[in-house]
Amino acid sequence: MPRYGTYETPRADLGQALMETRLIPVGGFIGITMLPVFPTRKKAAAFSAITRESILRRRNVKRAAKSAYNRDSYEGDDISYSCQEYGHEQPLDDSERALYASDFDAELVAVMVAEGVLTREQEIRIAAALFNTTTWTGDALYTDYSADPWDSADADIIGQVKAMKEKVRQNVGMEPDSLLVSKVQFDNATTINSDILDRLKYTQTATKRALEENLAAILGIGRVVVGNGVYNSAAEGQDMTAADIWSDDYAMVAVTAKTNQLAEPCLGRTMLWTADSPENVTVEEYREPQSRSGIYRVRQQTDEKVFDPYFAHLAKIDATGS
């Protein structure tokens, strides 16, 4: 049925085909890996997140015979979110549909192009939120290792990541599970760093996934998340200038969400208002008679939200512009 009584029609079939066709994240997008999607029935609301102080505070657990057990409550910080709608459309002219019919599924290609636009912008928003030296500032949250950059063969990458992990453990009492780096710095770590290369020679690294898993094992962390997305940074009408979405100046270790429990202590989540957009990429179609085209729309209602920066540690691992 058309949404809100208008003329756009949900296309769950195209959404499913899109998921089946795209076996890997579009463009290497990993933002929602770090801030996992959390479906919510409210567009905007506030909820209580258990504070790290409350988690770590000592309690008196000693009990005397015939007496009551000691008790107290935990404290929560109110965290508010407000989902914003984002979307993009791709028209498909009837003549184009007929022209391409024998070569490929024109509908699916139109949706894939639109999805790339939508999810690339989401990735850019998350990258700006996480590699952010305004949010992560002070010794507890940020370390500058640019004097020992990762593009140097003798950089102490293992020692740096170990120190970053320890900062998070001291801050929240939990070990971070993820290391986030750009593709450039992942390659530096696995192709030029002497210490890591010496350890990798005893492993099998036939695939990128195996290499990521081996590096995670060397660094003593659950997973390495590699930001591989690019965008065109040139102004409209100018020749394309490719730029990385994830800066090679920074790396982050973080405690990320692993369950669908909102109370789970973690770095943050992508709040998704499911009453209006059931999926992170919701696909719709409507007819535009004046252009003899089908219009394929992808959209989302989200708020990519950092809950508590203390569940991560940001490090500068290269001199800006080098």
N, C-alpha and C positions, 0 to 999 in steps of 0.2 A: 504493500500500500504506500502511496506517496506520503512523505513525512510532512506533518502539520497541515495536511490538506492541500499542499501545493503540488507542483508537477515533478519534483524530483523523486526518484525511486531508488531505494536501497538495492545494491547489487552484491549480495552476499556471495553469489557464485563467482563474480570477478575477484572479490576479496579472497576467496578460497584459492582460486587459480593463481592469484598473485603470490600467496604464501607457498603454494606447491612449486611454482616456477622459480621463486627466489629461495634457493637453498641456503644461501649465506646472506648476512646483513648487507643491504645495499651500500656500496661504496666503502665497506669496512666500518660502518657506523656502529659505535659501541656505547653511545651515551646512555641508553636505557639498560645496558648491562650494569653500569655504575649506579644509576638511579632507576631501579626497576619500576615498571608500571604497577600502580595500585588502583584498581577500579573503585570508584566512589559514586554513590547515588546523589551526592550533593555537589553543586557547581562550586560553591564556596562555603567554607566552614572552618572551625577551629577544633583541635583535639589536643589531649594531654599526652605528652611524651615523657616517659620516665627519665628523670635526670640522672646523669652519671654520678652526681654527688649522692643521690639516694641509693643507687646501686652499690656503691663502694663503702658507704658509711657503716661503721661497726655498730652492733647492737648487743645488748646484754641478753644472752640466751641461757643464763644459769637459772635453774628453778629449784626452789626448796619444796620439800614434801608438803602436800596438802595446800600448796599455794597455786595461784594462777600463773600461767606463762606470761612472760613479758611480751608486749606487743607494741607496735607503732604502725604507721602507714608510710607509704612511699610518696615522694613529691613528684609532681609533674609540671613541665613547662608547657604553656599553651602555645601551640604552633598553628598558625592560620595559613590557609591556601585559598587561591581564587583561580579557577580554570579559565583560560583564555581560548577563544576559538581561533584556529589556524586552518587554512585550506588553500587548495589550488585546483584549477580546472584545465582540461585539455579537450579542445573540440576535435571531432572526427567527421569530416565532410562525407556525404554519401558517395561522392565520386572517389574519394580516397579509400573508403571501405571496399568499394568494388575493385579498385586498382590493385589493392594489396591482398585481396581475398585468397589468391592462390599461393602467396608467399609466406604470410604469417598472420596471426590473430591480431588484427589492427586494434580491436577493443582492448585487449590485454596490454599491448604496447603503449597505448594512450594512458592506461592506468599506471603502468610501470614508470612512465616518464613523470606523471603527476606525483606519484609516490616519492620518486627521487627528489623532487623539489621540496615536498613537505618534510620528509625525514632529514634532508640535509639541513634545513633551517632549524629543526629540532636539535640536531647534533651540534650546530653552532651555538645554540642557546645553552646547552649543557656544558660544552667546552668552556664557554665564557663564565659559567657559574662555578666550575671546578678549578680550572687553572686561573685562580683569582687571588692576587696578592693583597687585595683589600679585605676579603673575608678571612684568608689565612695569613695572619700577621703575628709577630711575636715569636719567641723561641719555642713555645709549646706547640705551635702550629706550623711554623715555617723555618726552613734551613736553607742557607745559601751555600751550595757546593760548586759554584761556578769557577772557583779557583782550581778545582779538580774535575774538569768537565768530562762527560761521558764519551766525547769524540776523541779522547786521548787513550792510547793503548794501555797506559798504566793507571788509569782512573780506578779508584777503589770503590767500584760499584757495589760489590758485595757488602763492604763495610758501611757504605752510605745507606743502603736499603735496610740493613740491620739496625742502624741508629734510628731511622725513620719509624720502623716497626716498634722499637722500644718507646719512642715518644708517644705513640698511640696507646700502647699498653699501659704506660704510666698515667695517661690522661683518662682512660675509660675502663681499664682493667680487662680489656679484650684484645686478642691478637688480630691485626688486620688480615683480611683474606685475599685482597686484591692489590696488585701493582698496576697502575695505569701509566702508560708511556706512549709517545708518538711512534709511528713506524720508523722514523729517522733514528731515534734513540734505541729502539729495539734492535735495529740493524747494527748500530754501533756496539751495543752490548754483546751481540752474538757473532760479529765478524771481525772486530778489531781489538776487543778487550782481552789482553793477554791472560789474565787470571781465569776469566770465564771460558775462553777458548781452550785452555789447558784442561778444564773440567769437562767440557763438551766432547772432547776427543774420545772419551770413554763411553759415550752414549750414541744411540742411533737417532739421527735427526733427518729422516727422509722427507718429512712433511713439515709445513709451517706449524701445524698443531703440535707435533712432537717436539719441535724446537721450543715452542712456548711452554710446554709442560716441563721440558728439561731445564729451561731457564728458571721456571718457578721453583723447581726442586733445588736448584743450586742456591737460589736466593732465600729459600725457606719460607715460601709464601704459597697460598693455595692456588693462585692463578696469575698469569700475566695478561692484562687486557691491552690490546694494541690498537690505538686510534689511527686508522688508515685513510680517513676521508679527506677529500680535497674539494675546493670550490673555486669559482672564477672570481678573482678579486678586482678585475678590471671594471671600469665604469661601462654602462650600457653603450654599445656602439663601438667600443674599443676592442683591440685584439685581446684574446683570452690570456689571462695571467693566472696560472694555477698556483694555489696556495694551500698549505695544510690547514685543516680545521684545528687539529691539536698541535700546539706549539712544541717545538723540540727544546724549548728552554726549561721545561718543567717535567717532573714526575710526581706521582701521588701514590701513597699507600692508604688503604681505606677499609673500614668495616662496612660491607654492603649487606643489603637486605636479602635474606634467603627464604623467608616465609611470607605468607599473605596476612600476617598479624601486624596491624598498624603499631602496636605497642613494642614491637621488636626494636631494640636499640640498633641504630644504623646511621650511615651518612645522610641518607635522604631517599626520596622516591619521586617518580613521575606520577602525579595525581591525574587520573583520567575520569572525567565525568561521563559515566556510561549511559545515563539517561538520554544524552544527546549524541554521543559518539561511542558505540559499544566496543570498538576496537581502537588501538592506537592509530591505525589508518582505516578509516571508515570510507567505503566506496559507494558512490551514488551516480545515477545517470538521469539526465532529462533531455527532452527534445527541444531544439531551437529551430522553429519552422523557417524563420526569415533567412537563416544561413544554411538550411538543409543539412544540419549537422546534429549528431549526438554529442552531448557535452558530458564528459566524464570527470567527476569531482571526487577528490580525496580531501578529508578534513579530520580534525581532531579537536577535542576540548581538553587542554592539559595545563598543568602548572608543574614545571620541573623544579622541585623544591629541595634545597639543602636543609635538613632538620637540625643538625648539630655539627659544626666544623671540627669539633674535638674528636670525632670518629674518623678523622683522616689527618694526614700530615703531607704538606706540600713542600717540595724541594726544588730549588733552581739548580739545574744540572748542566747548564751551558750558558756562556755569555751571550746576551741578546745580540742577534744579528751575526753571530759567528757560524 
